[in-house]
């Protein structure tokens, strides 16, 4: 009992110290509120039909942001029958006018349609047009649910203040490098974090449950049953994801759909580790420190190919295409009997890096090819027709063959020279032809 009490006190001490580090000060909150209100006031003064209303969303709107997070997200909601071109043109014009008014710099960003981003002093702004829809109504553009998410969370927060618990969860996930639902990170979105804390009441309650999670964990908030008058035995749409969290504003959507299996498992594993040994280190670049520690070892054979990154192609397109290409190359690598320890990919502003660490990079000239069972008459005849040096081993006919690629670098030379195009999947934007091959280099995903 004494040991449990001491561990509980130790965990709370760690969480209190982290909260002191990550919570915005009162003056920071006030400054953010004043500036946000000024931007909203200016937007409302110049908005025009078909803009129906203007809403600040995101963590800074709900007092769930971390210290020094000065991102302001504002959505312009349009009449649902507005033409796409009108929504785009008006949204960009109004957004740019406001950022210019405050003396900031602005640029275009892209979701499903373009929107304006800007920087005004320490504050970062996203001014995003969308269509006004109702709960469970079919979206018209990809971002239409966001204001509904905000409305739900604002109403939920009236019952209980979860802001500090959300901050702890976000910081914990950031420390593990699994915060963010973009396709590069494949982790937890801010919205998902807030829903999880709503469900469990606190960061510690959540972790104590997470340590018992299995694959296909299903979470339905109590508020969903209240909102829609559902019974406890209601049959929800089924999803085939690692974690399933039903969206309160769209019951046909899994909020955790972007979460990868590996990151889901990391969350479970490190929740257990933290509860066993509470330490502030988990909240501060823990994953990067772990990678650095793991790299203090003997290494295999490093190989990286560098592909020029196409201009104006966002990360949510670049990363899935790098994954697709790398998995295609991996299949070819395995077919030629080379074995790798690990692989990853990373893109900066100009280059896409695909990296491997090989356990074996050079093989003997000869290889064994296992053919069909000797009982397969047609298969055997076909096999010996195409393999001169055949023999029987066990119940199969086999053959010795000369290996096509003795060294993995020769295989990669043929990949970048385009000689294996028919054997590799070429994504639209990430083409391996004419890529540079760097031996002895492994680029970690940052």
C-alpha positions in Angstrom: 0.0 0.0 0.0 2.8 2.4 0.9 4.6 1.6 -2.4 1.4 2.4 -4.4 0.9 5.6 -2.5 4.5 6.7 -3.1 4.2 5.9 -6.8 1.0 7.9 -7.0 2.6 10.9 -5.3 5.6 10.6 -7.6 3.4 10.6 -10.7 1.5 13.7 -9.5 4.7 15.5 -8.7 6.0 14.8 -12.3 2.7 16.0 -13.8 2.6 19.2 -11.7 6.2 20.0 -12.8 5.3 19.4 -16.5 2.2 21.5 -16.3 4.2 24.4 -14.9 6.5 24.1 -17.9 3.8 23.8 -20.6 0.9 26.0 -19.5 0.5 29.5 -21.0 0.9 32.3 -18.5 -2.1 34.5 -17.7 -0.5 37.4 -19.6 0.1 35.1 -22.6 -3.6 34.0 -22.6 -4.8 37.6 -22.3 -2.6 38.7 -25.2 -3.8 35.9 -27.4 -7.4 36.6 -26.6 -7.1 40.3 -27.3 -5.4 39.7 -30.7 -7.8 36.9 -31.7 -10.7 39.2 -30.9 -9.2 42.0 -33.0 -8.8 39.7 -36.0 -12.3 38.4 -35.6 -13.7 41.9 -35.3 -11.9 43.0 -38.5 -13.0 39.9 -40.4 -16.7 40.5 -39.4 -16.5 44.1 -40.6 -15.4 43.1 -44.1 -17.2 39.8 -44.6 -19.9 39.5 -47.2 -22.5 37.1 -48.3 -22.3 34.2 -48.9 -20.2 34.1 -45.6 -22.7 33.2 -42.9 -20.6 33.3 -39.8 -17.0 33.5 -38.7 -15.7 31.1 -36.0 -12.4 30.8 -34.2 -11.5 27.1 -33.7 -8.6 25.0 -32.5 -6.8 24.7 -29.2 -6.2 28.4 -28.7 -9.9 29.0 -29.0 -10.6 26.4 -26.3 -7.7 27.2 -23.9 -6.2 23.8 -24.7 -2.9 25.1 -26.3 0.6 24.7 -25.0 2.8 27.5 -23.9 4.2 29.5 -26.9 1.5 28.1 -29.2 0.2 31.2 -30.9 -1.6 29.5 -33.7 -5.0 31.1 -34.5 -7.4 29.1 -36.7 -10.4 30.9 -38.0 -13.1 29.4 -40.3 -15.4 31.4 -42.6 -18.6 29.4 -43.0 -20.3 29.8 -46.3 -23.9 29.1 -47.5 -24.0 25.5 -48.6 -25.1 26.2 -52.2 -22.1 28.5 -52.8 -20.0 27.6 -55.9 -16.5 26.3 -55.1 -14.9 29.1 -57.1 -16.8 31.7 -55.2 -15.9 30.1 -51.8 -12.3 30.0 -52.9 -12.1 33.5 -54.3 -14.0 35.3 -51.4 -12.1 33.2 -48.7 -8.7 34.1 -50.1 -9.5 37.8 -50.7 -11.0 38.3 -47.2 -8.2 36.4 -45.5 -5.5 38.3 -47.3 -7.1 41.7 -46.6 -7.2 41.0 -42.9 -3.6 39.9 -42.7 -2.5 42.9 -44.8 -4.5 45.2 -42.4 -2.5 44.0 -39.4 0.8 44.3 -41.3 1.5 40.6 -41.6 2.8 38.4 -44.4 0.5 35.9 -46.1 0.7 32.9 -48.4 -1.4 30.1 -49.8 -1.8 26.7 -48.1 -3.8 23.8 -49.4 -6.3 21.4 -47.9 -9.0 20.2 -50.3 -9.1 23.8 -51.5 -6.6 26.7 -51.0 -6.8 28.9 -47.9 -4.7 31.8 -46.5 -2.0 31.4 -43.9 -0.2 34.3 -42.4 2.3 35.6 -39.8 1.6 38.7 -37.8 4.3 39.2 -35.2 4.4 36.1 -32.9 1.0 35.0 -34.1 0.3 32.5 -36.9 -3.0 32.6 -38.7 -5.0 30.2 -40.8 -8.2 31.7 -42.3 -10.1 28.8 -43.9 -13.3 28.9 -45.9 -15.8 26.0 -45.5 -19.5 25.2 -45.9 -22.0 25.4 -43.0 -23.4 21.9 -42.3 -25.2 20.3 -39.4 -24.2 17.3 -37.3 -24.1 14.0 -39.3 -24.8 15.9 -42.5 -22.7 14.9 -45.5 -19.7 17.2 -45.9 -19.2 19.3 -49.0 -15.5 20.0 -48.4 -13.0 18.2 -46.3 -12.9 20.8 -43.5 -16.6 21.4 -43.0 -16.7 19.4 -39.7 -14.1 21.5 -37.9 -16.5 24.2 -36.7 -18.9 21.5 -35.5 -16.0 19.9 -33.6 -15.3 23.2 -31.9 -19.0 23.7 -31.0 -19.1 20.3 -29.4 -16.0 20.7 -27.4 -16.9 24.2 -26.2 -20.3 22.9 -24.9 -18.6 19.9 -23.3 -16.0 22.1 -21.5 -18.9 24.0 -19.8 -19.4 20.9 -17.6 -15.8 20.4 -16.7 -12.5 22.2 -17.4 -10.2 19.6 -19.1 -7.6 22.1 -20.5 -4.7 21.1 -18.3 -5.3 17.4 -18.8 -5.4 17.9 -22.6 -2.1 19.8 -22.3 -0.5 16.9 -20.5 -1.7 14.4 -23.1 -0.5 16.5 -26.0 2.9 17.0 -24.5 3.2 13.3 -23.7 2.4 12.4 -27.3 4.7 15.1 -28.6 7.5 13.6 -26.5 6.8 10.2 -28.2 6.7 11.9 -31.7 3.1 10.6 -32.3 1.2 13.9 -32.0 -0.4 14.9 -35.3 -2.8 13.3 -37.7 -0.9 14.3 -40.8 0.1 11.4 -43.0 3.8 11.9 -42.1 3.2 11.5 -38.4 0.1 9.2 -38.5 -0.6 10.0 -34.8 -3.2 11.6 -32.6 -4.9 14.8 -33.6 -5.6 17.6 -31.1 -9.4 16.9 -31.5 -8.8 13.2 -30.7 -6.8 14.2 -27.6 -9.7 16.3 -26.3 -12.2 13.5 -26.9 -10.0 11.0 -25.0 -9.7 13.3 -22.0 -13.5 14.0 -22.1 -14.0 10.2 -22.0 -11.6 9.5 -19.2 -11.7 12.7 -17.2 -7.9 13.0 -16.7 -4.6 12.2 -18.3 -3.8 9.7 -15.6 -7.2 7.9 -15.9 -6.6 7.6 -19.6 -3.1 6.1 -19.2 -4.4 3.6 -16.6 -6.9 2.4 -19.2 -4.6 2.5 -22.2 -2.2 0.0 -20.6 -5.0 -2.6 -21.0 -6.0 -1.7 -24.6 -6.0 -4.4 -27.3 -6.3 -4.0 -31.1 -9.6 -2.5 -32.3 -10.3 -0.7 -29.0 -13.7 1.0 -29.4 -14.6 4.3 -27.6 -18.0 5.9 -27.7 -18.5 9.1 -25.6 -21.5 9.2 -23.3 -22.4 12.5 -24.9 -23.1 10.7 -28.2 -25.9 8.6 -26.6 -27.4 11.8 -25.1 -27.1 13.9 -28.3 -28.8 11.4 -30.5 -31.1 9.6 -28.0 -29.4 6.3 -28.6 -29.7 3.2 -26.5 -26.7 1.4 -25.0 -27.1 -1.5 -27.4 -27.1 0.8 -30.5 -25.1 -0.8 -33.4 -22.5 1.6 -34.7 -20.8 1.4 -38.0 -17.8 -0.9 -37.8 -14.3 0.2 -38.7 -11.2 -1.9 -39.3 -8.7 0.4 -37.5 -6.4 -0.1 -34.5 -8.3 2.5 -32.4 -11.9 3.5 -33.1 -13.3 6.7 -31.6 -16.7 7.7 -32.9 -16.9 11.4 -33.9 -19.7 13.0 -32.0 -20.6 15.2 -35.0 -20.5 12.4 -37.5 -21.1 8.9 -36.3 -19.9 7.5 -39.6 -16.4 8.7 -39.0 -13.6 7.3 -36.9 -11.6 10.2 -35.4 -8.6 7.9 -34.9 -8.5 6.7 -38.5 -5.2 8.3 -39.3 -3.4 6.6 -36.4 -1.0 3.9 -37.5 -0.8 0.5 -35.9 2.8 1.2 -34.8 1.9 4.5 -33.1 -1.1 3.0 -31.4 1.2 0.3 -30.0 3.8 2.9 -28.9 1.1 4.7 -27.0 0.1 1.5 -25.1 3.8 0.6 -24.4 5.0 4.0 -23.2 1.8 4.5 -21.1 2.8 1.3 -19.2 6.5 2.5 -19.0 5.5 5.9 -17.6 3.1 4.4 -15.0 5.9 2.0 -13.8 8.6 4.7 -13.8 7.1 8.2 -13.9 9.6 10.6 -15.3 9.6 14.0 -17.0 11.8 12.7 -19.8 8.8 11.1 -21.5 7.4 14.6 -22.2 10.5 16.1 -23.8 11.8 14.6 -27.1 11.7 11.1 -25.6 11.5 9.4 -29.0 14.3 11.4 -30.5 16.5 10.6 -27.5 15.6 6.9 -27.8 16.6 6.9 -31.5 19.9 8.5 -30.7 20.5 6.0 -27.9 19.6 3.1 -30.2 22.0 4.4 -32.9 24.9 4.1 -30.4 25.7 0.6 -31.7 27.3 -1.4 -34.4 25.6 -0.7 -37.8 24.9 -2.6 -40.9 25.2 -1.3 -44.5 23.6 2.1 -45.0 22.1 3.1 -48.3 20.0 6.2 -49.1 18.5 7.3 -52.4 17.8 11.0 -52.9 14.9 12.0 -55.1 14.2 15.6 -56.0 11.0 16.7 -54.3 8.4 18.0 -56.7 7.4 21.6 -56.1 4.0 22.6 -54.6 3.2 19.0 -53.6 2.1 18.9 -49.9 3.4 16.4 -47.3 0.1 14.5 -47.2 0.7 13.5 -50.8 4.5 13.2 -50.6 4.7 10.8 -47.7 2.2 8.2 -48.8 3.9 8.2 -52.2 7.3 7.7 -50.6 5.9 4.8 -48.6 4.4 3.2 -51.7 7.7 3.4 -53.6 9.7 2.2 -50.7 7.5 -0.8 -50.1 7.7 -1.7 -53.8 11.5 -1.5 -53.7 11.5 -3.6 -50.5 9.6 -6.4 -52.3 12.3 -6.3 -55.1 15.1 -6.4 -52.4 13.6 -9.5 -50.8 13.1 -11.2 -54.1 16.9 -10.9 -54.6 17.6 -12.3 -51.1 19.0 -9.1 -49.5 17.9 -8.6 -45.9 17.5 -5.2 -44.3 17.3 -4.3 -40.6 15.2 -1.2 -41.0 14.1 1.4 -43.4 12.5 4.8 -43.3 11.8 7.9 -45.4 11.9 11.6 -44.9 11.3 14.7 -47.1 12.7 18.2 -46.6 11.8 21.2 -48.8 13.9 20.0 -51.7 14.7 16.3 -51.4 12.9 13.0 -50.6 15.2 10.5 -48.8 14.5 6.8 -48.8 16.9 5.0 -46.5 17.8 1.4 -45.6 20.1 -0.3 -43.2 21.0 -3.7 -44.7 22.1 -6.8 -42.7 23.5 -8.3 -45.8 24.5 -6.2 -48.8 26.7 -8.7 -50.7 25.9 -12.3 -51.5 27.6 -15.3 -53.2 27.3 -15.7 -56.9 25.2 -18.9 -56.5 21.7 -19.2 -55.2 19.4 -22.1 -54.5 16.0 -22.2 -56.3 13.4 -24.5 -54.8 11.0 -25.9 -57.3 7.8 -27.9 -57.2 7.3 -31.3 -55.5 8.4 -34.2 -57.5 4.8 -35.5 -57.6 3.9 -32.5 -59.8 4.6 -33.8 -63.3 3.8 -30.7 -65.2 5.5 -28.4 -62.7 8.6 -30.6 -62.7 8.9 -30.7 -66.5 8.5 -26.9 -66.7 11.1 -26.4 -63.9 13.8 -28.6 -65.4 13.2 -27.0 -68.8 14.1 -23.6 -67.4 16.8 -24.7 -64.9 19.8 -26.7 -66.2 21.5 -27.7 -62.9 18.6 -29.4 -61.2 18.5 -32.1 -58.5 16.1 -33.5 -55.9 16.3 -32.2 -52.3 13.7 -33.7 -49.9 10.5 -33.9 -51.9 11.2 -31.0 -54.2 13.1 -30.6 -57.4 15.7 -27.8 -56.9 18.4 -26.0 -58.9 21.5 -24.0 -58.5 21.3 -20.6 -60.3 23.7 -17.8 -60.9 22.7 -14.8 -58.9 21.7 -11.7 -60.9 22.6 -9.2 -58.2 25.6 -10.0 -56.0 25.7 -6.6 -54.4 22.7 -4.5 -53.4 24.3 -1.4 -54.8 24.2 -2.9 -58.3 20.4 -3.6 -57.8 19.9 0.1 -56.8 22.0 1.3 -59.8 19.5 -0.5 -62.1 16.6 1.0 -60.1 17.8 4.6 -60.6 18.8 4.0 -64.2 15.2 2.9 -64.9 16.1 -0.7 -65.9 13.6 -2.1 -63.4 10.7 0.2 -64.1 8.4 -2.7 -64.9 9.1 -4.3 -61.5 8.6 -1.3 -59.4 5.5 0.8 -58.7 6.1 4.4 -59.8 3.9 6.9 -57.8 2.8 10.0 -59.6 5.2 12.4 -58.0 8.0 10.3 -56.5 10.1 8.8 -59.3 13.3 6.9 -58.5 14.9 7.3 -61.9 18.0 9.6 -61.9 18.0 9.6 -58.1 21.3 9.9 -56.3 22.6 6.8 -54.3 24.5 7.6 -51.1 26.3 4.7 -49.5 27.0 5.0 -45.8 24.1 7.4 -45.1 20.8 6.8 -43.3 18.5 9.8 -43.0 16.2 9.6 -39.9 12.7 10.9 -40.1 12.6 14.1 -38.1 
